[in-house]
């Protein structure tokens, strides 16, 4: 590493000009190259700012080994694509806000930086100005008592221009993403400081706004509610001037920031705060600086890079802070009905890296077989319930793409999940990616109270339509209905199999006695029987059913049956719904469902042993718990339901963790 960071700039727009003017005044960096999609523009930019090298493509700049860090200043929809490509090229990254169009693609950019070990920061320059650090200091000192209300606005007025990126839905235009991200990040920082944390995410977001003729928000406001009864009012706009100030009201006073964003691109702006305390005259605090916020930003990133860090120090944007900010912006957009073209149910959503979807070489994925299915079935199965996703389709595509790239072939969905949205998300992905014959789709239907042959007929046809396919590789009855003779189910399922709608079938949350009865009936009638099961199984024993009608097969008698019958079991809650993730503590009773379903003396003994073995093997506890299921001499497949990309990628190392028979017995306190 040289004494100064060699910076390359991707794009030549207005914000790139601000950064180019700032770097020469920094103590840690110097400009080495600029790239544009137009070589002429890059050359002109380079001459203006005295930059040695100009490239006619972003890739050419990334191929330059002399470039150590890049500033990504492209339009919003291209941020994450070039973050991923820059990380793969080993470049450190400062990415202009907003990091991505939504939280989902932002996860991909952060995971790329994590995987490649490079520095990555979202470029909120005001977070790098000492005014922000001073504000946090005052709040943590209790200067205005307990924080109650936060007000912050970033808004400007510009004339309507349908060709401008600001008014383009396809370019993720509008106020919320362009400048509304500032007051949201400010409110989250202040609420966090008030609670002694680096930042806080709101527990509720309610917004209103005006969508203009091009479908983007031209002005909008939102109310954010945080723990501790802290309320924030945030506002933004691109067609209306508002008072761009920030105010914080506490129980004993208030703080006003007349210039919270410190965004002057030419002149160094001192910080300035006015503190009002009850019974005292207002106090004005000045925070002097000699350079612009953009130079401060370049130096903060530069010092972190030179120190070998991959994240910025607070109050600059950490990875978790960036993810929380995009999630809040997603919720604000969702509350006013703003969805970008690239997120719509009919959109052909591209891969975040913009490369064709392919399986990575030398993936550690393991595979098994299911009678009636000719494709290899990955031993880890991806659940598609996708709970908590604000903007579903990009989130689904991101997780599905990543799983597929890592060798995953099996996807679990159900007619009932999210009112059919899980089926639709899988169907859109299959359509967009063209991989139907490379994957195994496990569908479920006939959940109580529709667990009848008629319910199967209606729901299966509807699921196939949602999934945009004419068959399911495996179809599972989501529940059993003991009032219906088992032969009626077998007859119905064979009719659908013979019609080509399903290749194989089985039951989810069926007792082993009923499965055995179904297969005896099938043999007598010369029909196909159940060749798959999906009951709960994990290292932790399920103390109480997670949902009504749930059945576990983790007990010794069930294990013996599975081993003898060799019917594959797709184990749901294979990681005990987070029991091994760090959420479970014997003295923490805050999660009532975790307590009800998984808290027991034996399970905490297992948890203690999981932690001990994880430390010994250099693995995460969740990897040990998942590896346990995969290593047992039983026909088991592990169904996982990650909500984030990091959760998915954190689970997959379990495939490479080989546990011995002795370790398996010890973990299960045998």
C-alpha positions in Angstrom: 0.0 0.0 0.0 1.4 3.4 -1.0 1.4 6.4 1.5 -1.7 7.7 -0.3 -4.8 5.9 -1.6 -4.9 5.8 -5.4 -8.5 6.7 -6.1 -10.5 5.9 -9.3 -13.8 7.6 -10.0 -16.6 5.8 -11.8 -18.8 8.3 -13.6 -18.4 11.9 -14.4 -21.6 13.5 -13.1 -22.1 16.4 -10.6 -21.4 14.4 -7.4 -18.3 12.9 -9.1 -17.1 16.4 -9.7 -17.5 17.2 -6.0 -15.4 14.2 -5.0 -12.8 15.0 -7.6 -12.4 18.5 -6.3 -12.2 17.2 -2.7 -9.6 14.4 -2.9 -6.5 16.7 -3.8 -7.1 18.5 -0.5 -7.2 15.3 1.5 -4.3 14.0 3.6 -4.7 10.3 2.6 -5.6 10.1 -1.1 -4.9 11.3 -4.6 -6.7 11.0 -7.9 -5.3 8.4 -10.3 -8.1 7.6 -12.8 -11.6 8.4 -13.9 -13.9 6.3 -16.1 -17.0 7.0 -18.1 -19.1 5.0 -20.5 -17.9 7.7 -23.0 -14.1 8.0 -23.4 -14.5 11.6 -24.5 -16.3 12.6 -21.3 -13.7 10.8 -19.2 -10.8 12.5 -21.0 -12.4 16.0 -20.5 -13.1 15.3 -16.8 -9.5 14.1 -16.3 -8.1 17.2 -17.9 -10.2 19.4 -15.7 -9.1 17.8 -12.5 -5.6 16.8 -13.4 -6.3 13.1 -13.3 -3.5 11.0 -15.0 -5.7 8.3 -16.5 -9.1 8.3 -18.3 -11.0 5.2 -19.3 -13.9 4.7 -21.6 -15.4 1.9 -19.5 -15.7 1.2 -15.8 -14.3 -2.3 -16.3 -11.1 -0.8 -17.8 -10.6 1.2 -14.6 -11.2 -1.8 -12.4 -8.6 -3.7 -14.4 -6.0 -1.1 -13.6 -3.9 -2.7 -10.8 -2.6 0.7 -9.7 -6.1 1.7 -8.5 -6.6 0.9 -4.9 -10.0 2.4 -4.2 -13.0 3.6 -6.2 -15.7 6.1 -5.7 -18.9 4.9 -7.3 -21.0 7.9 -8.5 -23.2 6.2 -11.2 -27.0 6.6 -11.3 -28.8 4.8 -8.5 -29.7 1.5 -10.4 -26.0 0.8 -11.1 -24.5 1.3 -7.7 -24.7 -2.3 -6.5 -23.6 -3.8 -9.8 -20.4 -1.8 -9.7 -19.9 -2.4 -6.0 -19.9 -6.1 -6.6 -17.6 -5.8 -9.6 -15.2 -3.5 -7.8 -15.1 -5.8 -4.8 -14.4 -8.8 -7.0 -11.5 -6.7 -8.5 -10.1 -6.2 -5.0 -10.8 -2.5 -4.9 -11.8 -0.6 -1.7 -15.1 1.2 -2.2 -16.8 4.4 -1.4 -20.3 4.2 -2.8 -22.5 7.3 -3.3 -25.8 7.2 -1.5 -28.3 5.6 -1.8 -26.2 2.4 -1.7 -28.9 0.6 -3.7 -32.5 0.9 -4.9 -33.7 -1.3 -2.0 -32.4 -3.3 0.9 -32.3 -6.5 -1.0 -29.7 -5.5 -3.6 -27.8 -3.6 -0.9 -27.3 -7.0 0.9 -25.6 -8.3 -2.2 -23.1 -5.4 -2.3 -22.2 -5.8 1.3 -21.8 -9.5 1.0 -19.5 -9.0 -1.9 -17.3 -6.7 0.2 -17.3 -9.2 3.0 -16.4 -12.1 0.7 -13.5 -10.2 -0.9 -12.3 -8.5 2.3 -12.4 -4.9 1.0 -13.4 -1.7 2.6 -16.9 -0.5 1.8 -18.8 2.6 3.0 -21.9 4.4 1.8 -21.1 8.0 1.1 -23.2 10.1 3.5 -20.7 13.0 3.7 -22.5 14.7 6.6 -21.8 11.7 8.8 -18.0 12.4 8.3 -18.3 16.0 9.5 -17.3 16.7 13.1 -20.7 18.4 13.6 -22.3 15.0 13.5 -19.9 13.5 16.0 -20.4 16.5 18.3 -24.2 16.0 18.1 -23.9 12.4 19.1 -21.6 13.4 22.0 -24.2 15.9 23.3 -27.1 13.4 23.1 -25.2 10.7 24.9 -24.3 13.2 27.6 -28.0 13.9 28.2 -27.7 17.5 27.2 -31.4 17.8 26.5 -32.6 15.0 28.7 -34.5 12.1 27.1 -35.1 12.5 23.4 -38.8 12.6 22.4 -39.2 14.0 18.9 -36.8 14.3 16.0 -37.6 16.5 12.9 -35.4 16.5 9.8 -36.0 17.6 6.2 -34.0 17.5 2.9 -36.0 18.9 0.1 -35.4 21.1 -3.0 -37.4 22.5 -5.9 -36.6 21.7 -9.5 -38.6 22.1 -12.7 -40.3 19.0 -14.1 -38.3 17.2 -16.7 -39.5 13.7 -17.7 -36.0 13.0 -19.1 -34.2 13.7 -15.8 -33.2 10.9 -13.6 -35.0 12.7 -10.7 -38.3 12.1 -12.4 -37.6 8.7 -13.9 -39.1 5.7 -12.3 -36.7 3.4 -14.2 -33.8 5.4 -12.7 -35.2 5.1 -9.1 -36.0 8.8 -9.1 -38.0 10.8 -6.6 -37.2 12.4 -3.3 -37.2 9.5 -0.9 -34.2 7.7 -2.4 -32.3 10.7 -3.6 -32.4 13.0 -0.6 -35.0 11.5 1.8 -32.3 9.0 2.7 -30.6 11.9 4.6 -33.3 12.7 7.2 -34.0 9.0 7.7 -30.3 8.2 8.4 -30.2 11.3 10.7 -33.3 10.1 12.7 -31.9 6.6 13.0 -28.6 8.0 14.2 -30.2 10.3 16.8 -32.6 7.7 18.1 -29.7 5.3 18.5 -27.5 7.8 20.3 -30.4 8.5 22.6 -30.5 4.8 23.5 -26.7 4.4 23.8 -26.4 2.6 20.4 -24.7 3.4 17.1 -28.1 3.7 15.4 -31.6 2.4 15.8 -34.1 1.0 13.3 -37.8 2.1 13.6 -40.4 -0.3 14.8 -43.0 1.4 12.7 -43.0 3.6 9.6 -46.0 5.5 8.3 -45.7 7.7 5.2 -47.7 9.8 2.9 -46.6 11.4 -0.4 -47.5 12.6 -3.8 -46.6 10.5 -6.8 -46.3 12.6 -9.9 -47.1 11.8 -13.5 -43.9 9.7 -14.0 -44.7 7.6 -10.9 -42.1 8.9 -8.5 -42.5 10.8 -5.2 -42.3 14.5 -5.8 -42.8 15.3 -2.1 -43.3 13.0 0.8 -43.3 12.8 4.6 -43.1 10.0 7.1 -43.4 9.3 10.8 -40.9 6.8 12.3 -41.5 5.3 15.7 -38.6 3.9 17.7 -38.3 2.0 20.9 -38.3 4.3 23.9 -41.3 6.1 22.5 -39.1 8.3 20.3 -40.9 9.7 17.3 -39.3 11.2 14.2 -40.9 13.3 11.5 -39.0 13.3 8.2 -39.7 15.1 4.9 -38.3 15.2 1.4 -39.2 16.6 -2.0 -37.8 17.4 -5.4 -40.4 19.9 -6.5 -40.9 21.9 -3.3 -38.5 23.9 -1.2 -38.8 23.2 2.5 -36.7 24.3 5.5 -33.7 22.0 5.4 -33.0 21.9 9.1 -33.0 19.3 11.8 -34.4 19.7 15.3 -34.3 17.3 18.3 -36.6 17.8 21.2 -35.9 16.3 24.6 -37.4 16.4 28.1 -35.1 19.3 29.2 -34.4 21.1 26.0 -33.8 21.0 22.3 -31.0 21.1 19.7 -31.3 22.8 16.3 -29.0 22.2 13.4 -29.5 24.9 10.8 -27.3 23.1 8.3 -27.5 19.4 9.1 -26.3 18.1 5.8 -23.1 20.3 5.4 -23.3 19.7 1.6 -21.4 22.7 0.2 -19.3 21.4 -2.6 -16.9 24.3 -2.9 -16.5 25.9 0.5 -15.7 24.5 3.9 -18.8 24.9 6.2 -18.3 25.0 9.9 -20.7 23.0 12.0 -23.2 25.0 14.0 -25.7 23.9 16.6 -28.0 25.8 18.9 -28.8 24.2 22.2 -31.8 25.3 24.1 -32.0 24.3 27.8 -34.9 25.0 30.1 -34.2 28.1 32.1 -31.0 29.1 30.2 -30.1 31.3 27.3 -29.6 29.5 24.0 -26.0 28.3 23.5 -24.5 28.3 20.0 -21.8 25.7 19.4 -19.5 26.1 16.4 -17.4 23.2 15.0 -14.7 24.6 12.8 -13.3 22.8 9.7 -10.9 23.8 7.0 -12.2 21.5 4.2 -15.5 20.4 2.7 -17.5 17.4 3.9 -16.4 15.6 0.8 -12.7 15.9 1.7 -13.5 14.8 5.2 -15.3 11.8 3.7 -12.4 10.9 1.5 -10.0 11.1 4.5 -12.2 9.1 6.8 -12.4 6.3 4.2 -8.7 6.7 3.4 -7.6 6.3 7.1 -9.8 3.2 7.5 -8.3 1.7 4.3 -4.8 2.4 5.4 -5.5 0.9 8.8 -6.7 -2.3 7.2 -10.4 -1.9 8.2 -13.3 -3.0 6.0 -15.9 -0.8 7.7 -16.0 2.9 8.6 -16.0 4.1 12.2 -19.2 5.5 13.6 -20.9 7.9 13.1 -20.0 7.2 9.5 -22.1 4.5 7.8 -21.4 1.0 8.9 -22.7 -2.0 6.9 -25.5 -2.6 9.4 -26.4 1.0 9.4 -26.7 1.1 5.6 -28.9 -2.0 5.6 -31.2 -0.5 8.2 -31.5 2.8 6.3 -32.4 1.1 3.0 -35.0 -1.1 4.9 -36.6 2.0 6.3 -36.6 3.7 2.9 -38.3 0.6 1.5 -41.0 0.8 4.2 -41.5 4.5 3.5 -41.9 3.8 -0.2 -44.2 0.9 0.4 -46.5 3.0 2.6 -47.1 5.4 -0.2 -47.3 2.8 -3.0 -44.0 3.7 -4.7 -42.5 0.7 -6.5 -39.8 1.1 -9.2 -40.1 -0.5 -12.6 -37.4 -3.0 -11.8 -39.2 -4.3 -8.7 -42.6 -4.9 -10.2 -44.2 -8.4 -10.4 -44.0 -8.3 -14.2 -40.4 -7.1 -14.3 -37.6 -9.2 -15.7 -35.4 -8.6 -12.6 -31.7 -9.0 -13.6 -29.1 -10.6 -11.4 -27.5 -8.0 -9.2 -24.1 -8.5 -10.8 -25.7 -8.5 -14.2 -24.0 -11.7 -15.2 -25.9 -14.8 -16.4 -27.0 -17.1 -13.6 -24.6 -20.0 -13.3 -23.5 -22.4 -10.6 -20.2 -21.5 -9.1 -17.3 -24.0 -9.7 -16.4 -26.4 -6.9 -19.5 -25.8 -4.8 -19.6 -27.9 -1.6 -23.3 -28.6 -2.0 -24.4 -32.2 -1.3 -27.2 -34.0 -3.1 -29.7 -36.8 -2.6 -32.4 -38.5 -4.5 -36.2 -38.8 -4.1 -38.1 -41.7 -5.8 -39.9 -40.3 -8.9 -37.6 -37.2 -9.2 -34.9 -37.5 -11.9 -33.0 -34.4 -10.8 -30.5 -34.2 -8.0 -32.1 -32.7 -4.9 -29.8 -30.5 -2.9 -29.5 -31.7 0.7 -30.2 -28.1 1.8 -33.6 -26.9 0.6 -34.4 -23.2 0.5 -37.7 -22.1 2.1 -39.5 -19.3 0.2 -41.8 -17.9 2.9 -39.6 -14.8 2.9 -41.1 -13.3 6.1 -40.4 -9.7 6.7 -39.4 -8.7 3.1 -40.9 -5.3 2.4 -40.2 -5.4 -1.4 -40.7 -9.1 -2.2 -39.6 -9.7 -5.7 -36.1 -8.3 -5.7 -35.6 -9.9 -2.3 -36.7 -13.3 -3.6 -34.6 -13.1 -6.8 -31.5 -12.2 -4.7 -31.8 -15.1 -2.3 -32.8 -17.6 -5.1 -29.9 -16.5 -7.3 -27.4 -16.8 -4.5 -28.7 -20.3 -3.5 -28.6 -21.5 -7.1 -25.1 -20.1 -7.6 -24.0 -22.1 -4.6 -25.3 -25.4 -6.0 -28.8 -25.3 -4.5 -31.4 -27.0 -6.6 -34.4 -27.5 -4.2 -37.0 -24.8 -3.4 -39.8 -25.2 -1.0 -43.1 -23.2 -1.4 -46.7 -23.6 -0.5 -50.1 -22.4 -1.6 -50.7 -20.7 1.7 -47.5 -18.8 2.1 -48.0 -15.1 2.1 -51.3 -15.4 0.5 -49.8 -17.0 -2.6 -47.0 -14.4 -3.0 -44.3 -17.0 -2.3 -45.6 -19.1 -5.2 -45.7 -16.0 -7.4 -42.2 -14.9 -6.5 -40.8 -18.4 -7.3 -42.8 -18.4 -10.6 -41.4 -15.0 -11.6 -37.9 -16.1 -10.8 -38.3 -19.3 -12.8 -39.7 -17.3 -15.8 -36.9 -14.7 -15.6 -34.0 -17.1 -15.2 -35.2 -19.9 -17.5 -33.9 -22.6 -15.0 -37.1 -24.7 -14.5 -35.5 -28.0 -15.7 -32.5 -27.4 -13.4 -34.3 -27.0 -10.2 -36.6 -29.1 -7.9 -39.8 -27.3 -6.9 -41.4 -28.6 -3.8 -45.0 -27.4 -3.5 -47.5 -27.9 -0.6 -51.2 -27.6 -0.4 -54.4 -28.8 1.3 -53.6 -27.0 4.6 -56.3 -27.2 7.2 -59.2 -26.5 6.8 -58.9 -27.4 3.1 -57.3 -30.8 3.6 -59.5 -32.8 1.3 -59.2 -34.2 -2.2 -61.2 -31.2 -3.5 -58.8 -28.9 -1.7 -55.9 -30.6 -3.4 -57.4 -30.2 -6.8 -58.2 -26.5 -6.4 -55.0 -25.4 -4.8 -52.6 -27.5 -6.9 -54.0 -26.0 -10.1 -53.8 -22.5 -8.6 -50.2 -23.0 -7.4 -49.1 -24.3 -10.9 -50.6 -21.1 -12.4 -48.8 -18.9 -9.9 -45.5 -20.8 -10.4 -45.8 -20.5 -14.2 -45.1 -24.2 -14.6 -47.1 -27.2 -15.6 -45.7 -29.6 -12.9 -44.3 -29.8 -9.5 -41.3 -32.1 -8.9 -42.6 -32.9 -5.4 -46.1 -32.2 -4.0 -46.7 -32.5 -0.2 -50.0 -32.4 1.6 -49.4 -29.5 4.1 -51.4 -31.2 6.8 -53.3 -34.5 7.3 -57.0 -34.9 7.8 -57.6 -38.2 9.7 -61.3 -38.0 9.1 -60.7 -38.8 5.4 -59.6 -42.4 4.6 -56.0 -42.4 3.6 -56.9 -44.2 0.3 -58.8 -41.1 -0.9 -55.7 -39.0 -0.7 -53.6 -41.7 -2.4 -56.1 -42.0 -5.2 -56.3 -38.2 -5.7 -52.5 -37.8 -5.8 -52.0 -40.6 -8.2 -54.6 -39.0 -10.6 -52.5 -35.8 -10.5 -49.3 -37.7 -11.0 -50.7 -39.6 -14.0 -51.9 -36.3 -15.4 -48.3 -35.0 -15.2 -49.0 -32.3 -12.7 -46.6 -33.8 -10.1 -43.7 -36.2 -10.3 -43.6 -37.4 -6.7 -45.7 -36.8 -3.5 -45.8 -37.1 0.2 -47.0 -35.5 3.4 -45.9 -32.7 5.6 -46.8 -33.0 9.3 -48.2 -36.5 8.8 -47.8 -39.1 11.5 -45.6 -42.1 10.5 -48.6 -44.4 11.1 -50.7 -42.5 8.5 -47.8 -42.5 6.0 -47.4 -46.3 6.5 -51.1 -46.8 6.0 -51.0 -44.7 2.8 -48.2 -46.8 1.4 -49.9 -50.1 2.3 -53.0 -48.9 0.4 -50.9 -47.9 -2.6 -49.2 -51.3 -2.7 -52.5 -53.2 -2.5 -53.9 -51.1 -5.4 -50.8 -51.1 -7.5 -50.4 -47.3 -7.1 -47.6 -45.0 -6.3 -47.2 -44.2 -2.6 -45.7 -41.5 -0.5 -42.0 -41.1 -1.4 -41.3 -38.0 0.7 -42.0 -36.6 4.1 -41.6 -33.1 5.6 -41.8 -33.2 9.4 -39.9 -31.2 12.0 -36.4 -32.5 12.8 -33.5 -30.7 14.4 -30.8 -31.2 17.1 -33.0 -29.4 19.5 -36.2 -31.2 20.4 -39.5 -29.3 19.7 -41.0 -29.0 23.2 -44.3 -27.7 21.9 -45.7 -27.5 18.3 -44.7 -24.3 16.5 -48.1 -24.3 14.8 -51.2 -26.4 15.3 -50.9 -29.8 13.6 -47.1 -29.9 13.5 -45.4 -33.2 13.8 -41.8 -33.9 14.7 -39.8 -37.1 13.8 -36.7 -36.4 16.0 -37.6 -39.0 18.7 -35.7 -42.3 18.7 -38.7 -44.4 17.4 -39.2 -42.0 14.4 -35.5 -42.1 13.6 -35.6 -45.9 13.6 -38.6 -45.8 11.2 -36.9 -43.3 8.9 -33.8 -45.4 8.7 -35.7 -48.6 7.9 -38.1 -47.1 5.4 -35.6 -44.7 3.8 -38.3 -42.2 2.9 -36.6 -38.8 2.7 -37.6 -36.3 5.3 -37.4 -32.6 4.4 -36.7 -31.3 7.9 -38.4 -28.0 8.6 -37.0 -25.9 11.4 -33.8 -27.8 10.9 -32.0 -25.1 12.9 -34.8 -25.0 15.6 -36.1 -21.6 14.4 -33.0 -19.7 15.6 -32.4 -21.5 18.9 -28.7 -22.0 17.9 -28.3 -18.6 16.4 -27.6 -16.7 19.6 -31.2 -15.8 20.3 -31.7 -18.4 23.0 -30.5 -17.5 26.5 -31.8 -19.3 29.6 -32.5 -16.0 31.4 -34.0 -14.3 28.3 -37.8 -14.9 28.1 -38.6 -12.0 25.7 -39.3 -14.3 22.8 -42.4 -16.1 23.9 -42.5 -18.4 20.9 -38.9 -19.4 21.3 -39.5 -20.1 25.0 -42.7 -22.1 24.4 -41.3 -24.3 21.6 -37.7 -24.8 22.4 -36.7 -24.0 26.0 -35.9 -27.1 28.0 -33.0 -28.3 30.1 -31.9 -30.8 27.5 -32.0 -28.3 24.7 -29.8 -25.9 26.7 -27.4 -28.7 27.3 -27.3 -29.3 23.6 -26.8 -25.6 23.0 -23.8 -25.6 25.4 -22.2 -28.5 23.5 -22.9 -26.9 20.2 -21.0 -23.8 21.3 -18.1 -25.9 22.6 -17.8 -27.9 19.4 -18.2 -24.7 17.2 -15.3 -23.1 19.1 -13.2 -26.3 18.7 -13.9 -26.6 15.0 -13.7 -22.9 14.1 -17.4 -22.8 13.0 -20.5 -21.0 13.8 -23.0 -22.7 16.2 -25.7 -22.7 13.5 -23.3 -24.5 11.2 -22.8 -27.2 13.9 -26.6 -27.6 14.4 -27.2 -27.8 10.6 -24.2 -30.1 10.0 -25.7 -32.4 12.7 -28.8 -33.0 10.6 -26.9 -33.5 7.4 -24.4 -36.0 9.0 -26.9 -38.4 10.6 -27.2 -41.8 8.8 -30.8 -41.0 7.9 -32.4 -39.9 4.7 -32.6 -36.2 5.8 -32.7 -33.0 3.8 -32.4 -29.7 5.8 -35.0 -27.0 5.0 -33.7 -23.5 5.9 -35.5 -20.2 5.8 -33.0 -17.3 5.7 -34.5 -13.8 5.7 -31.3 -12.1 4.5 -28.4 -12.9 2.2 -26.0 -13.0 5.1 -28.1 -15.6 6.9 -28.1 -17.8 3.8 -24.4 -17.5 3.2 -23.7 -18.1 6.9 -25.6 -21.3 6.9 -23.9 -23.0 3.9 -20.5 -23.6 5.5 -22.3 -26.4 7.4 -21.9 -28.5 4.2 -18.1 -28.6 4.8 -18.3 -29.5 8.5 -18.0 -33.2 8.8 -19.1 -34.5 12.2 -18.0 -37.9 13.5 -20.4 -40.5 14.9 -19.0 -39.8 18.4 -19.7 -36.1 18.0 -23.2 -36.7 16.8 -23.9 -38.8 19.9 -22.3 -36.3 22.2 -24.3 -33.3 20.7 -27.6 -35.2 21.3 -26.6 -35.8 24.9 -26.8 -39.6 24.4 
